[in-house]
Amino acid sequence: MIVRGLLSALLFAAVVWSSDPRAPFDRLKAEARNATRAKDWATAEACYLKLLDLAPAVHASTLETYAEIVSPLAEIYKRTDEADKLEKLYQRRVTDSGERLEHGMAQADLGFFYQGSDFSSADLFRGEQLVDAAVKTFENCMPAKAEGEQCRKRLAETAGIQGAMFFQKLDYKRAEPLFRRVITMPADSVQDEVMLVSLHALRGILILRKDFDEAKQLELRAAAFEASHPNALARLKGDGNRGRKRD
């Protein structure tokens, strides 16, 4: 009887395992990662596109979908200079995404894509509108119990990146309030690099405006932040060096 019961349990488990959609999903993720490491872009792309189709069925979380599917696929399109495919990927995410965190991340991705690409002024304006919409989406989802903290972090990141883009274009009037928003948020809601860039950029704006007292305060705060977060500056420098390399 014991043996018969054990066999029945094993047969039941086999049925459950064979019907578990996560198993082929996880195998496909591994295949995609391996193809990416091998620079087999066509295979990797096909795997990630299939994963996007399967993600809702396996209840993949928003963060898993972005970190393990959307971001790697976007990176492939960037490395292979396929801007059209990248645009379609981001557009698909805006269309297919649900509400709150997922939708805000999709809006921000597409908005920054339009702003960072050599498109028309109309596309540039559309990108700014999408980022503004993403900020509002994150604001609205911050009270949510499940995603509130992630929405707060994405809001800080989005505001910091948008501020940096305005700063690079010498549009200090629009950059300043975004940097101020970042540096007044709780430290644990802001990525170290985003906080450090915001502090230094805002300090630069204040110096140009000859507001030396507040600039000095920010200089001291930035120095203290660097001392307590020594890896943040190193990561920023590393990102800059990687950006200057050619494959």
N, C-alpha and C positions, 0 to 999 in steps of 0.2 A: 504493500500500500504506500509505503514511504517513497519507494522508487517510482511508482506510478504517479504519485503526487508531484515529485520532483520533475519528472518528464513533462507533466502537464504545465508546470510553472515555466519550464524552459521554453516549451512550445509557445506559450502565451507571450513570454518576453520576446521571443524571436519575431512574433507578429507585430508587437508594439515597436520594436527597434526598426523593423523593415518599413513601418509606416511613419516613422519619425521624420518630418521634413527637414529638421535641423541638420541631420547627418549629411545628406547630399549638399545642403547649403554650405556647411562648414568645409566640406571637401572642395567645393567649387571656390571658396575663398582662398584656400591653400593653393589650389591650382593657379588662381589669378596672381597670388603673391609670387609664386615660383616663376611664372611667365614674365612678370615684371622684372624680377631679379635677373632673368636671362635676356632681358630687353627684347622679348618676343611680344612686341606691342599688339599685333593683330590678335593673338590668342588671349592676351591679358584683357584687351578691350572687349572681346566677345564674352569672356567670363564675367567681367564687371557689369556689362549690360544685362546679362542673364540674371545676375544677382539682384540688380535693381528690380527686375520683374518679380523675383521670388521673395524679396524682402517683406512685403505686406503679408504674404501667406504664412511666413514663419514668425511673424510679429517681431521683426528686428526693431530695436529701439532707434530713436532719432539719432543718438550719438553713434551707435554702431553703424547705422547706414551711412552717415557722413564720414566717420573716421576710417571705415574699412571698405567702403564702396565708392562713394561720391568723390572724396578727396583723392584717392589713388587714381581713379579714372580721369579726373580733371588734370592731375599731374602728368599723366600720359599724353593727353591732348596738348598740354603746354610744351612738353619735351619734343613732341613731333610736329609742333607748329600747326595744329589743326584748330584754328580759332572758330571755324564754323561749327565743328562738332562740340567744342567747349560751350559755345553760346547755346546750342540746342540742348546740351545736358542741363545747363542752369535754367533754361526756359522750362524744360520738362519738370525740374524740381519745383519751380514756382507753381506750375499747373497741378502737379500730382500731390504736392505736400498738403498736410492737414492744416490745422490752426496752430497758433502759439509758436512754440520754439522751432519746430520744423519749418514752418512757413517763414518765420523771420530769418532763419539761416539761409533759406533759398532766395529770399528777396535781397539780402545783403550780398550773397555770392554774385547774383546777376547784376546788381547795382555796381559793385566794384569792378566787375568785368567790363561794363560799358565805360566806366570812368577811366579805367586803366588801358583801354585800347584806343587805337587811332581811328576813331569813328567820327561821325559828324557831330556838330554842336547839339543837334537834337537828341542824339543817342547819349551824349554827355549829360544833358539835362535829365533825360529819362533815368540815367544811372543814379543821379543825385536824388531824384524822386523815389526811386526804389529803396535807397539807403534810408531816406527819411521814413518811408513806410516800414522798413525793418525795425528801426528804432521804436516806432509806435507799437509795432507788434510785440517787441520785447517788453516794453513798458506795460502793456496790457496783460502779459502772461506772468509778470513778476509775482503777483499775489497767489498764483496757482501753487498748490501744495507740492505736487509732483515735480514740476519743472521750474518753479520760481527762481531757485538759485542759479540754474543754468541760464535762464533768461537774463538775469542780472549780469552774469559774467559776459554773455554775448552782447549785451547792451554796451558794456564798458569797452569791449574789444572793437565793436562796430564804431562807436563814437571816436575812439582813439585812431583807428585806421582812416576814418573820414576826415578827422582833423589833420592827420599827417598828409593826406592828399591835397587838402586846401593849403596847407603850409608850403608844400612843394611848389604850388602854383602862386605863392606869395599872396594868397587870399587870406590874410591874417584876421580880417574881421569875422569871417565865418569859422576860421580854425579855433580862435580863442575860446568861445563858449563850449566847444566840444572838448578841448583839453581841460577846461575848468570842470566840466562834468566828470571827466575821468578821475582827476586828482581829488575830488571831493567824495568819491564813492568809497565804501569800505575796502580796505586793502586786500582782503581775501576774495573780493569779487573781481579783481583786476589782475590780468597777467602781469608778471614782473616787467617784461619788456615794454608792454603798453604803458604802464605807469611811468617807467623811466623815460621813454620817448616823450610822453605828455609833459612831464616836469621840465625837461630840457627845452622842448619846443616852446612851451608857454613862457619860460624864462627868456628865451630869445625874442619873443614878441614884445615882452615888457621892456627889454633893453632898447629895442628899436623905438619904443614909445617914450623912452627916458623915464620909465617908472622904476628907478633903480632900487628903491626900498623893498618893494615886493619881489623884484628880480633876485635880490640878495637872499631873501627868505627862501625862495625856491631853490637857489643854488645850494643853500645849507641843507634843505630837505632832500635834494637829489643826491648830495654827497652822503648823507646818512642812509639813504635808501640803497645806494651802491654798496656801502659798507656792510649792510645787513643782508643784501642779496647779491653777493659777489659774482654769481653765475649769470645774472641778467645781462650785464654789459658784455661779457664774453660771448653769450649767445647772439647778441645783436651784432657784434663784430664778425662773428662766424657767418651769420646770414649775409652780411655785406660782402664778405670775401667769396662766398659761394655764388653770389649774384654776378661777380665779375669773371667767373670761370666760364670757359666754353667747353662743350662736350666734343 
